[in-house]
Amino acid sequence: MAQYLMAVDAGTGSVRAVIFGVDGTQVGCVQREWTHKEDPRWPGSMDFDWDTNWRLARDCIKGVLEESGVAPGEIAAVSTTCMREGILLYDKEGNEIWACANVDARSDAQVGQLIALDPELEKTIYRKSGQTYALGALPRLLWVKDNLPEVYEKAAAIGMFNDWLIYKLTGKLAVEPSNGSTTGMMDLQSRSWNPEIAAKCGLRADIFPPVVECGVNFAAVSAKGAADTGLKEGTPVVVGGGDCQLGTIGVGACKGGQAVVFGGSFWQYEFNTGSGKTDPDCRVRVNCHAVPDLWQYEALAFKPGLVMRWFRDGFCQQEKEEAARTGRDPYDLMNRQAEQVPPGSYGMVCCFSDLMNFISWKHASPTFTNFQLEPEKFNKYTFYRAILENTALLVKGHIQLVREATGNEPEELIFAGGAAKSPLWCQILADVTGKPVAVPVVKEATALGAAILAGFGVGIYPSIEEGARRTVKWDRRFEPRRENAPVYEALYRTWQQVYRAQMELCDQKVTRNMWVAPGL
């Protein structure tokens, strides 16, 4: 009897195949790193090598079957997930002809073209699609039209990488709305393609494959798919979704009003809503959720995890050496010292990522300020705690931003990702936002979300929500300490003022932006 579920996850830096039991227990995982190379002709380009990357993906599937000892016939269903925003073009025979990864940044000139075409067009597109030019596919397709006209003319269909994985397994192509909506060419309300958007940008409107909802039992592993991967021919393949949307399912956020903070290299605040309406001021991204009839407001904070790594590697050699001797995590050693620093870090403020402003998205130069030359107070652990608090302030701001757009905010936060391993950061997040913080046990939230969809698609779970209830397990819960609320309210107001001043310095070209969206 089939009793296992498989997820295939095409991330930015690697691909993995993960097998779960129907209770959510992970029984096997095989991962292969991959890279997306820049074409030297096109600065900022990040090509996706579909031949090499399919070989890596199928090696993961074969490998996890072999290493886990799970027989192919025991896999009840497979589903897929991937990095969002990466796109792939096919010709009329179904052959891949062009693809770029999500980090591709070759289309600055095309953003400029679109703005020159109609300065108000981006806002018009956002109100329909929830997307701007900053992350969407429109400038990239325009780049293909301008620079690779023979590819553009041959293109017969566009897809995302999770759909591509299903296509390779089954020979059938469709696009689902959770990742498809990140192209900027879908209508949020109908969760389907809006060809008018492409036409307004001077692009073809005849390259859109069918849309199939997440969780649908769409196809079966073909004879070729079975030969490639070791899966059993005929194994059901269920439509998956984008990584963040499936990550929210994988930590139990399947209903409107729930919110998740994913703390990794970038931090994402995801708020589930039953309405696909967009922000009147175009500040926050809106995507289709992988749960039908649900959408997500998404606010992104740039580079908190990378800032932590920079600080660890640049200033905490002693902790790294001690960690190497003792087998501990250097962050644990840093946290132990930072716990001794009072909430508010003696008033120190740092600036890295700004609150999201999707329609004019840029960040000031990295800054530490408001510290004194008193080493007993302002040592490296004070600076470290200030970074932790700064990121929590961003979440607080994003909660307020989404509340302004929707009228709603969550009662609690689910906190997942690498940052959630830090009890100190969890407690700071609770204290700064004033909300309880629940931390799940799961390590592979995105893959578990795909497995839940696979199980729902073949009837193992009666609903996606019930699948999450059966599989998601909880580690800890952190309650906000009310006595710290006034300190963090005052710190937030100071941070806002400091950030505005830092942004003015960047606008005057006195300092350099940490990041600026294409075309700005």
ABEGO torsion letter per residue (X at the ends): XBABBBBBBBBAABBBBBBBBAAGBBABBBBBBBBBBBBAABBGBBBBBAAAAAAAAAAAAAAAAAAAGBBAAABABBBBBBBBGBBBBBBAAGBBABBBBAABAAAAAAAAAAAAABAAAAAAAAAAAGBBAAABAAAAAAAAAAABAAAAAABABBBBAAAAAAAAAAGBBBBBAAAAAAAGABBAAAGBBBAAAAAAAGBBAAABBBBBBBGBBABBBBAAAAAAAGBBBGBBBBBBBBAAAAAAAAAGBABBGBBBBBBBABBBBBBBBABABBBAAGABBBBBBABBGBBBBBBBBBGAAAAAAAAAAAAAAAAAAAAAAAGBBAAAAAAAAAAABBBGGGGBBBBBBBBBBAABBBBBBBBBBGBBBBAAABBAAAAAAAAAAAAAAAAAAAAAAAAAAAGBBBABBBBBEAAAABAAAAAAAAAAAGBBBBBBABABAAAAAAAAAAAAAAGABABAAAAAAAABBBABBBBBBAAAAAAAAAAAAAAAAAAAAAAAAAAAGABBBABBBBGX
